[in-house]
Structures are given as structure tokens and as C-alpha cells.
């Protein structure tokens, strides 16, 4: 009986160590691909989405979707088609579990993919909550795949682009493809 208990305790200990290791690797893995996971507050997300003027039926893409909170909010509150892209398989699994639990599968999904290789064509709004350096790396893809008029919203500036809207207190940027040059007049909020 004692040997059986010790064996189970040892297996439980191994399972806890294994899960801890997997979660630790997961927490830092995304840092190598673009940015470490840092969730935005829901009021900040809501404000940024409102600034982007998302309407029902639009196609919204969240690059670096994390736990899917932005994708879920867009699908629930704005009735838009919300797509997330996440490199961390555990966060992707969690986000899709939440989407299915909330009954949003018809309007929302988070894909396990690299933001630098994901097809952005057809997007009406693209949300990026990555680092300034990652935003710089994404610029060629954004310019090549997005049609003029598509809004790009972010919490970090995109180098060499001029935003249409800027909340300099909350650091919220709204850009529009085709209108990112120095001739754009930024409206401060």
C-alpha cells in the first residue's frame, strides 16, 4: 500500500513539474516570434475598437491574439467576423475553447500560425499588439496584402507611418492603408 502511494505521489510530482515546464516555455515562446504575451485591459481594447469604427459583418484580424479576448469582444459586441492569429499553441487552444464555450464559433476563431506568414487579404481591420520592432517587420506584409482603406489599429506606433487618430495618453494608434504618409493630418484624442 505504501509503495503504491509513493508511486502515485511520484507520478503526480512528475506531472506537476511537466505542466509547469510546458507553461513556462509557453509564456516565453511567443517572445521569440514577435512579442511576449501581455494582455490588454478590456476598457482599453473597447476604446481602440470603437476608434476603429468596427461594424457588423466586417472582417477583423488580430495578429498575436493571445487568449482571444479581443477576438471574442469583436465577435460579441461588434458582430464582426473575428479572426485571431497566435503562435502559442496553448493560448490558441484556450482561446478556441472559450470561443466554443461562448457559442461564437460562427463568427470567431483563433488560428495557430505565424503572424508573418498569415494571409491578411480580405481584412477590413487589423489589430496588432506587438512590439514596435515587430510592427516594423510586419509593414511589408501589411502594405502588400491590405487594400487601401483598411484600418490598422495598434498600441505601439508603426515606424514611419502617420496615424489618422492618436490617443497619446492611452497610446492608441489608428492607421489607414493608403493614408500613412507624412501628408496625413493626425487627429489627437
Secondary structure, DSSP 8 states (H G I E B T S, - for coil): -HHHHHHHHHHHHHHHHHHHHHHHHHHHHGGGTT-------HHHHHHHHHHTT--TT-EEEEES-TTSHHHHHHHHHS--EEEEEES-HHHHHHHHHHHHHTT-TTTEEEEE--TTTS--TT-SEEEE-S-HHHHHHHHHHHHHHS-TT-EEEESS--TT---SEEETTTTEEEEETT--STT---EE-
